[in-house]
Amino acid sequence: MKDEVLDTHSKALKINIDPRWYGTFAEIGAGQEVVRWFFRVGGAAGTVAKSISAYDMKVSDAIYGHVDRYVSRNRLQAMLDYEFDLDIERLAAERGDNTSFFAFADTVVARSYRGTSECHGWMGIKFQSRANDQPSQVVMHVRMLDEEASGQQEALGIVGVNLCYGAFFLSHVPEELVESLLDNLTTRRLEIDMLEFSGIEFRNVDNRVMALKLVQIGLSGAAMFGPNREVLQPSDMLHNKAVLVERGSFRPVTYVNLDMFQSALVKFKQDPAVANKPILALMELTMRNLLAGGKEVDRRDFLARAEVLGACGMTVLISDYFEYYRLAAYLSWRTRERIAIVMGVPSVYELFDEKYYTDLPGGILENFGRLFKNDLKVYVYPLQRSAGDELQTIHTVKVKPDLQPLYDYLVGRGSFVQLDNYNPEYLQIFSRDVLKRIASGDETWDQMVPPQVAEIIRRRGFFGYKKR
C-alpha cells in the first residue's frame, strides 16, 4: 500500500531541513512559483543558494546563450547546465564533501492578459544523489490546464516541488517518482506528456517504460519515443507535419505491417494537401491493446514490441485513445496538416460497431463526424485469409443494413481509400500465425518478418522464442 501522500508544504519543509541538498532555482515565466514554496515554509537558507528569474530575453540570452525558442527543451537544458556548473564552481571547494548540489529550472508560458492559446513549459532538475557524485537529471514537458493564470501558477509550483522531492527521496524507485508527480494535483489541472531520466542514478532506467507509465496513470493521453529509444515531446514532433498512423499489436512486426504502411505512405504523399510537406510516420500501440484483457501491462512484452518497431526504424506512439475519433482529435489539436490512418478491412468492420459509441450523444454518427472533421483519410489494406478466398476491399465490405448507406456515402466522398499498391505475397501473413510458429518451434516464422526483426527475436528470446 502506498504511503500517505505528503502535502506540498510538508514536502518543501522536508527538503529544507535536510542538510544534504543545496542549489539554485531558475524560473522563467509564470513567476517563481516553485522556489516560493521553499521560502514560504521556512528554513530555505539551508536549501536555496540562489533564486533567479531572467525574464527579459536579452538578459536570458546573456546568461544562457541565444535560442530561437525560449520555452523549449534547449533553453531548459542550457539553464540546468549553467546553474549546476556555477554552483559546483563557486561552492564545491567550501562544502562539496558534505553537500549534494542541484539546479532546478523551468521555462513556461502561462495564461496571460493576451489570452495565450497553449499554456505549457519545460521543467527539470539536475542533481547529485550524494556528495561528489556525477549528476543525474529528470526533464519533463508539462501542460497547465487550469483556465485562470493563478490556478496554472499554483499547479506549476506544486508539480515543481513534487519533482524536487522525487529527485531527492525517490530516485531509487523511479516509477514511484513518476506517480508522485501528481501528488496534490489532478489530471484535470496538469498533463505531463514527456519525461526523461538520465545520468548515473538512472543508468538502468528505460525511458520507454517511463513513457508508458505516464499514459498508464493518466498523466498524459499519449507518449512518444523514437527508434533509438529516445523519448520525444509529441507536440514538437507533430507541429506543422502531416501525420500517417498505423495502429496494431505488432507482436511481432511482420512484412504485412510494413507493407500496409509503405503502401499508405505512397498514397499519402500523392495527396495534393501533403505534397512537399514533412510527414511524421507513427506506429501506434493503444493501452487497451497492451493490456490485452489483463489488468497490468506485461513490461517484457511491451519492450519486445518496442524493440522490433525500433529495429524497423519506426517512431512509436503509445495512446489511451482506443476510439479513432479521439486519436484524430489528439493529433489535429497539434497539427493543422493532413492526417491519415491506415487499417485493414477487419478494422473497418470494427469501426462500424455501434457498441463503441454509446457514450457519445450522437452515437456512431457523431463518431464519424468527429473522425472526418478535418478531411482525415482512412487508407484500407485488403484482406485475403487464404489464397483461394475472395479479396476483401472497401468495395466488398457489408456492414449492418441500416449503416450501409452511411458507409457507402463515406466511401463515395473519399474518406475511405482503397490501397491497390500492396504486395500480394504478404496477404496471408498474420501476426497470430507468426506467434504460434514461434511457440511451436516452426522456424518458418522468420520468412514472415523482416530479417532485423527475426534476428532480435532470436537474440533476445522475444515472444516465447526458445533456442533449440
Backbone hydrogen bonds, N-H to C=O, Kabsch-Sander energy under -0.5 kcal/mol:
donor,donor_aa,acceptor,acceptor_aa,energy
11,K,7,D,-2.2
12,A,8,T,-2.5
13,L,9,H,-2.4
14,K,10,S,-2.5
15,I,11,K,-1.9
16,N,12,A,-2.2
17,I,13,L,-2.3
18,D,14,K,-0.5
18,D,15,I,-0.9
21,W,18,D,-0.8
22,Y,100,S,-1.8
23,G,47,T,-2.6
24,T,102,F,-1.7
25,F,50,K,-2.4
26,A,104,F,-2.6
27,E,25,F,-0.5
27,E,52,I,-2.3
28,I,106,D,-2.5
33,E,31,G,-1.4
36,R,32,Q,-1.3
37,W,33,E,-0.6
37,W,34,V,-1.2
38,F,34,V,-0.8
39,F,35,V,-1.9
40,R,36,R,-2.5
41,V,37,W,-2.1
42,G,38,F,-0.6
46,G,43,G,-1.5
47,T,44,A,-1.9
48,V,44,A,-3.2
49,A,23,G,-3.7
49,A,47,T,-0.8
50,K,23,G,-1.1
52,I,25,F,-2.6
55,Y,53,S,-1.5
60,S,56,D,-3.0
61,D,57,M,-2.9
62,A,58,K,-2.0
63,I,59,V,-1.5
64,Y,60,S,-3.1
65,G,61,D,-2.1
72,S,70,Y,-1.1
76,L,72,S,-2.1
77,Q,73,R,-2.7
78,A,74,N,-2.1
79,M,75,R,-2.2
80,L,76,L,-2.6
81,D,77,Q,-2.7
82,Y,78,A,-2.3
83,E,79,M,-2.4
84,F,80,L,-2.3
85,D,81,D,-2.4
86,L,82,Y,-2.1
87,D,83,E,-1.9
88,I,84,F,-2.1
89,E,85,D,-2.6
90,R,86,L,-2.4
91,L,87,D,-2.5
92,A,88,I,-1.8
95,R,91,L,-2.6
96,G,92,A,-2.6
98,N,95,R,-1.2
100,S,20,R,-3.5
101,F,99,T,-0.7
102,F,22,Y,-1.2
103,A,126,K,-2.6
104,F,24,T,-3.1
105,A,124,G,-2.5
106,D,26,A,-1.8
107,T,122,W,-2.3
108,V,28,I,-2.7
109,V,120,H,-2.9
115,G,112,S,-2.0
119,C,117,S,-0.5
120,H,109,V,-1.0
120,H,118,E,-0.8
121,G,142,V,-2.2
122,W,107,T,-2.2
123,M,140,M,-2.7
124,G,105,A,-2.5
125,I,138,V,-2.3
126,K,103,A,-2.6
127,F,136,S,-2.6
128,Q,101,F,-2.1
129,S,127,F,-0.5
129,S,134,Q,-0.5
132,N,99,T,-0.6
133,D,130,R,-1.8
136,S,127,F,-3.0
137,Q,198,S,-2.8
138,V,125,I,-2.1
139,V,196,E,-2.3
140,M,123,M,-2.9
141,H,194,M,-2.1
142,V,121,G,-2.8
143,R,191,E,-2.7
144,M,119,C,-2.1
145,L,189,R,-2.7
146,D,189,R,-0.7
152,Q,148,E,-1.9
153,Q,149,A,-2.6
154,E,150,S,-2.1
155,A,151,G,-2.4
156,L,152,Q,-2.4
157,G,153,Q,-2.2
158,I,154,E,-2.1
159,V,155,A,-2.6
160,G,156,L,-1.8
161,V,157,G,-1.9
162,N,158,I,-2.4
163,L,159,V,-2.2
164,C,160,G,-2.2
165,Y,161,V,-2.8
166,G,162,N,-2.6
167,A,163,L,-2.5
168,F,164,C,-2.2
169,F,165,Y,-2.7
170,L,166,G,-2.2
173,V,170,L,-1.8
176,E,173,V,-1.1
177,L,173,V,-1.8
178,V,174,P,-2.3
179,E,175,E,-2.1
180,S,176,E,-2.4
181,L,177,L,-0.8
181,L,178,V,-1.1
182,L,179,E,-1.3
183,D,180,S,-1.8
185,L,182,L,-2.1
189,R,186,T,-1.8
190,L,186,T,-1.2
191,E,143,R,-2.2
192,I,219,L,-2.3
193,D,141,H,-1.2
193,D,191,E,-0.5
194,M,141,H,-0.8
196,E,139,V,-2.8
198,S,137,Q,-2.3
200,I,135,P,-1.0
202,F,199,G,-1.0
203,R,200,I,-1.2
205,V,202,F,-1.8
207,N,205,V,-0.7
209,V,206,D,-1.2
210,M,206,D,-1.3
211,A,207,N,-2.0
212,L,208,R,-2.1
213,K,209,V,-2.2
214,L,210,M,-1.9
215,V,211,A,-1.3
216,Q,212,L,-2.6
217,I,213,K,-2.3
218,G,215,V,-0.9
219,L,214,L,-1.6
220,S,214,L,-1.3
223,A,318,I,-2.4
224,M,232,L,-0.6
225,F,316,V,-2.1
226,G,230,E,-3.0
229,R,226,G,-1.6
232,L,224,M,-2.6
237,M,233,Q,-2.1
238,L,234,P,-2.7
239,H,235,S,-1.6
241,K,238,L,-2.0
242,A,278,P,-2.6
243,V,338,R,-2.2
244,L,280,L,-2.2
245,V,340,A,-2.2
246,E,282,L,-2.1
247,R,342,V,-0.7
248,G,284,E,-1.9
251,R,252,P,-0.6
253,V,250,F,-0.5
255,Y,448,M,-2.4
258,L,254,T,-1.7
259,D,255,Y,-2.4
260,M,256,V,-2.6
261,F,257,N,-1.8
262,Q,258,L,-2.9
263,S,259,D,-2.7
264,A,260,M,-2.1
265,L,261,F,-2.6
266,V,262,Q,-2.1
267,K,263,S,-1.7
268,F,264,A,-3.0
269,K,265,L,-2.3
270,Q,266,V,-0.8
270,Q,267,K,-0.6
271,D,267,K,-0.6
271,D,268,F,-1.3
274,V,271,D,-2.3
275,A,271,D,-1.2
277,K,274,V,-2.5
280,L,242,A,-3.2
281,A,279,I,-0.6
282,L,244,L,-2.7
283,M,315,T,-2.4
284,E,246,E,-2.9
284,E,282,L,-0.5
285,L,317,L,-2.7
287,M,319,S,-2.2
290,L,286,T,-2.2
291,L,287,M,-2.4
292,A,288,R,-1.8
294,G,291,L,-2.5
298,D,290,L,-0.6
299,R,297,V,-0.9
302,F,298,D,-2.6
303,L,299,R,-2.8
304,A,300,R,-2.0
305,R,301,D,-2.1
306,A,302,F,-2.5
307,E,303,L,-2.7
308,V,304,A,-2.2
309,L,305,R,-2.2
310,G,306,A,-2.4
311,A,307,E,-2.4
312,C,308,V,-0.8
312,C,309,L,-0.5
313,G,310,G,-1.9
314,M,309,L,-2.3
315,T,281,A,-0.6
316,V,225,F,-2.8
317,L,283,M,-2.5
318,I,223,A,-3.0
318,I,316,V,-0.5
319,S,285,L,-2.2
319,S,317,L,-0.5
320,D,221,G,-2.5
322,F,320,D,-0.8
326,R,323,E,-0.8
327,L,323,E,-1.6
328,A,324,Y,-2.7
329,A,325,Y,-1.9
330,Y,326,R,-2.2
331,L,327,L,-2.3
332,S,328,A,-2.8
333,W,329,A,-1.5
334,R,330,Y,-0.5
334,R,331,L,-1.3
335,T,331,L,-1.0
340,A,243,V,-2.6
341,I,377,K,-2.5
342,V,245,V,-2.6
343,M,379,Y,-2.6
345,V,381,Y,-1.2
347,S,344,G,-0.8
348,V,344,G,-1.0
348,V,345,V,-0.8
349,Y,345,V,-1.6
350,E,346,P,-1.8
351,L,347,S,-2.1
352,F,348,V,-0.9
352,F,349,Y,-0.8
353,D,350,E,-1.8
354,E,352,F,-0.8
356,Y,353,D,-1.5
357,Y,354,E,-1.8
358,T,355,K,-0.7
360,L,357,Y,-1.3
363,G,360,L,-1.9
365,L,362,G,-1.0
366,E,362,G,-1.2
367,N,363,G,-1.8
368,F,364,I,-2.1
369,G,365,L,-2.0
370,R,366,E,-2.5
371,L,367,N,-2.8
372,F,368,F,-2.2
373,K,370,R,-1.0
375,D,372,F,-1.6
377,K,339,I,-1.8
378,V,415,S,-2.8
379,Y,341,I,-2.7
379,Y,377,K,-0.6
380,V,417,V,-2.9
381,Y,343,M,-2.6
381,Y,379,Y,-0.5
383,L,392,Q,-2.1
389,D,386,S,-1.9
392,Q,383,L,-3.2
396,T,393,T,-1.4
397,V,393,T,-0.9
403,L,400,K,-1.9
404,Q,400,K,-1.4
407,Y,403,L,-2.5
408,D,404,Q,-3.1
409,Y,405,P,-2.1
410,L,406,L,-2.3
411,V,407,Y,-2.3
412,G,408,D,-2.5
413,R,409,Y,-2.1
414,G,411,V,-1.1
415,S,410,L,-2.2
416,F,410,L,-0.9
417,V,378,V,-3.0
417,V,415,S,-0.5
419,L,380,V,-2.5
420,D,418,Q,-0.7
426,Y,423,N,-1.9
427,L,424,P,-1.1
429,I,426,Y,-1.9
430,F,428,Q,-0.6
433,D,430,F,-0.7
434,V,430,F,-1.9
435,L,431,S,-2.6
436,K,432,R,-2.0
437,R,433,D,-2.2
438,I,434,V,-2.4
439,A,435,L,-2.5
440,S,436,K,-2.0
441,G,437,R,-0.9
441,G,438,I,-0.7
442,D,437,R,-1.9
443,E,441,G,-1.0
445,W,442,D,-1.5
446,D,443,E,-1.3
447,Q,444,T,-1.8
448,M,445,W,-2.1
453,V,450,P,-0.7
454,A,450,P,-2.2
455,E,451,P,-2.5
456,I,452,Q,-1.7
457,I,453,V,-2.1
458,R,454,A,-2.2
459,R,455,E,-2.5
460,R,456,I,-2.3
461,G,457,I,-1.3
462,F,457,I,-1.2
464,G,461,G,-0.6
465,Y,462,F,-1.9
